[in-house]
């Protein structure tokens, strides 16, 4: 329910953010700041993508603290370890300082805290080199720490379709019960798209190589599934996978799954197109505004699993490292023009609304 409320808040924020440039960030609060009356006015957070930042609480800032803790607990209990998801307006950014370091300061629109108590871990894990990790599970995530107390990795629990609010034909609850059950069974059987032990081994190796272990930035894993498009026959879902590559560096993958609305049967991406699979990449990329060099590079790298659908576009998501000309993730969006529609079956084209 908590994740659903945050999702709804973000949807509302997206609708009301004209003139703003909102940024999402994840990290850990390292300082809390109050006024002369003891009222919380700002926090300093160490984020995985934007470094150390100060977040100013405004009158309209949505501060979400778990029900089992109060704001007073957060201000007075030093055994609380608050991890946050935050949304702030980048246009309010200005230079600031914290402990003689230059940092950036922003007005926060949302601060969602996940607070861990400094208590006995639920279990421990021993890695291949003998490193022992302490495991702290929570309703929303699992935290893995080193024996010295360093937060190594935060694994957000899998967000599945039934936990995501959607409207119209994209709402999974609008499917027949047998179709809904089939879709959910598909995702339950598929499970994680990563091996948590492999990720913990990688995270530990990155920590061991860190030049600044005292200020190590915790790594994060997240896998979310949500509907992106629909029509009278199909419902389209997207799996968004966030995996760490190095300290403060991560990669994202967007994978598409398509299901028949009546039966819940999984439909392979290539079945949505009229053109042969071996020609699909070249014909799709011919519709994009690309240089000859980029088009050739992308045709070579193309895989059908790079395709995902939204209500108004087909997107080709080239993950980091898949292209020669670009090191980072690169997404090619294609509107549903007559040329693109000509490559697809009529029943396969998503409809807006």
N, C-alpha and C positions, 0 to 999 in steps of 0.2 A: 504494500500500500504506500509506503514511504516513497519508493522509486516512482510509482504512478503519480503521486502528487507533484514530485519534482519535474516529471515529464510534462505534466499539464502546465506547471508554472513556466517552463521553458517555451512551450507552445504559445502561451499568452505573451511572454516576453518577445517572441519573434514577431508577433502581430503588432506590437506597440513600440518597436525599436527603430522607427523611422528617424533618420538623423543621427543614429548611434552606430558604433561599430563594436558589437559585443564580442567578448572573448571568453571561451571556456577554459578553465585550468583546474588541475588536480595537484594536491600537495599536502603539506603538513604545517600546521600553525607552530611557529617557534617563539612567538611573543604576543602578549595581549596588552593593550594599552587603554587606560581609563582617563577620565577627566578628574577634576578636583573633587567631584562628588562620588567617585568610584564607579561611574557609569562607563560601560564598554563603548569606546569610540572608534577603535581600529584594531586590526590584528596584522601581524607580520607573518607571511607564509613563505615556505621554501617550496616552490613549484617545480615540477619535473621538466617543463618546457620553457618557462619564462624566468627561471632563477628566483631570487628572493624579491618579493614585492610587498608593499604595504597596501592593505585594503581598508578604505575608510567606510564606516557604517553611516549611511544617510538615513533620512526619515523613511524613505521608501525601500530600504534594503530589507530583503527577506532573509532573516536569520533562522535557520532550521537546526535546532538542537534536539537530540533524541529525548523522548518523553521522560525517560528514566533519570535524566539530569536536568538541572535548571541552569539558567545563565549564571546564577551565583556559584553553582558548583564549578562551572567552567572557569570562573574568575579566581576561585580560591583553592581549588584542589589541584596540586601540582602532580598528582599521580594520573591525571587524565591526559591521554595522548590524542589530540584532535587531528584527524585527517579531514580534508575538506574537498568538496567540489565547489567551484565558484564561477560566477559569471560577473564580469565587470565591463565597464564602458571604456574602451581603449582611448577614446577621444578626450577623456579626463586625465590622462596620464601626465605626470610631471616628475621632475627629478626630486629625489629625497635622499635621506641618509638613515642608516641603521648600524649602530656599533662601528661608526667611522667608515662605513662602506656606502658607496653610492648605490641606491636602488631606485626603482620606479614606484610611484604611488598612484592608486586608482580608486575611483568611487565604485563600491561594490553594489551590485543589484541582487545577487544571491550568494549566500554562504551556507552551504549544507555540510554540517559536521557529522562525522562518524567518530565516536569517541571510544577508545579502548582503555580499560582499566589496567593498571600495572599490577596484574595478579599472576597467579600460577598458570602457566600455559596448559592448554587442554592436552597437548601431546608434544612430542619432539620427533624430528626427522634427522637422520644421519646421512650426509652426502658421501659420495664415493671417496673423497679425500679425508673423511673422518670429521668434517665440519658438522657441528650439531646446530640444528635450527629449532627454535621454539615456535609453536603453532598456536595462534590465537584466533579461533573461529568466531564469527559474528553472524547476525541474521543477514547482513548484506555482503560481507566479504570475509576473507581469511587473511590474517597478517602473519608473515613469516619474519622472525627476527633472529639475529645472531646471538650467541651466548653473552656478548658484551653489551647487549641492549640495542644495537644498531638495527633499525628497521630496514630489512633487505628488500622485501617484495610484498605488495598488496594485491591479492587476487579478488577482484569483484566477482560475486557469484553470477552465474549465467542468467541473463535476462531473456526470458522466453516469450513467445507471442501472446500468451494469455495474460501476461503482466503489463502489456502495452495498450494504451488507449488509442483507438482509431475511429474514424467516422465513416459512414456509408458502407460501400462494398468492401472497404479495406478492413473492417472490423471482423475479426475471426469469429466473434459470437453470432454473426449473421450467416455463417455457414450452417448446413445441416449437421446434426450431432455426429453422424458417422464420418462426415468429411472433416469436421473439426478434430475428432479423435484421431483420424488418420494423419493429419498434419502434425499434431502434437506428438504422436508416436514416432514420426519421422525424426523430429528434433531430439526426442528423448534417446532414441537409438543412436543417433549420430554423436550426441554429447559434445565434449570439448573438441576443438580443432587444434589443440596443442597438448603436449605432455607436460604436466606441471613439474615433474621431477627434472626433466630436461631444462625447463625454464629456471628452476631453482639452482641447478648446477651452473647455468650460464650467468645468473645474477651473482652467485657467489664468486665466480671467476672474475667478473667485472669489478666486484668490491675489492678482491685481493690485488687487482692491478691499479686501483684508484690511488692517485697521488695525494688525495685529501680525505682520508678515511673518516676523520672526525666530523666532516660535513657532507658525508655521503648522501646523495639524493635517492630516496627510496624509489624502486621501480614498480611498475603497475601492469597488470594484465586485466583485460576486459573483453568479454564476448557478449554482444547484444543482438537480439533478433527482433525485427519489427517490420510491419507491412509498409510497402512503398507505393503500390499501385494495384489496380484491379480493373476488371471489366465484367461483363455478364457471365463469362465462362471461366475466367482465371482469377487467382489472387497471387500477387507477387510479394515475396518477403526478401529482406536483405539481412545478411549476417555481417555485422561490423566487428572486426577483430583487431584489438590493440595489443601489440606485443613489444616489449623492450628490446632494443638492439645494443644500447650502451647506456652509461649514466646520462640522464637527461635527453636521451635519444630513443625514439620508438618508431615502429612502423605500423601502418594501418592497412587492412585488407577489407574490401567490400565484396561479399559473395552473394549471388542471387539464387533463390529457390522459387520455383513456380509450381502451383498446384491447381488441379481441377476443382472448381467450386462445388460441384455436385458430389464427387466421389472422394476428394482429398488425395487423389493419385498424384505423385510427383511427375512432372513433365520436364524432360531434358531441354536445356536452352536451345539446342540445335533444331528441335522439333517445331519451334516457333517461326522458323524461317523457311522461305521457299528455295533460296539458293543453297547449293551443296556446302557442307561444312568446310571443305578444303578451300572454298572461295569466300567464305564468310568474312574473314578478316580484311581481305583486300577490298571487297565490295563495300563494307561499312566504312573503312578508313578513306575510301575514295570520296565519301560525302563530307569529310571534315576539311577544314581549311588548314592544311599542313604543308610544310615545305617538302620537296621531293626526298630530301635526306631523312626527315622525321618520319615520313610515310613508309619509306623502305625499312627503317629501323623498327617501326611499330608492326609492320606486317610480319617481320621475322619473329618478333616477340609475342605476337598475338596468341591468346588461348581463349577458348570459348568461356572458361570460367571467369574471365576478366569482365564479362558483360553483366551489368545490372540495370534495372529499370526503375524509373520514377514516373510520376503521372505525366510529365511533359517531355521527358527525354530518355533516350537509351544512352547509357554511359559505358565507356570502356576504361576500366581502372587498371592501369599498368603499375604494379607494385614497385616499391623501391628496389633497384638493382636489376630490374627486368629489361631496361632500355640502355643502349649504349650512349645516347645523346643526353640523357637525363639521369642523374643519380637518385633523385627523390621520386616519390610517388607522382604519377602523372595521369590525370583523368581527361578523357576526350568525350565531351557531351555532344549528342546528336538529337536535335529536335525531330518530332515525328512529322517530317515533311512528306510530300507525296513520293519522293525518291526513296526514303526509308520505308515508308509503308509498302512500297512496291517490292521490298525484299522480304516482307513478313506476311504470314497468313492474316486475313482480316480478323479472325477470331482471337488473334494473339496480341493485338495492339491495345495497350492500356488506355483507359479513358479518364479524363480529369473529372474530379468531383466524386 
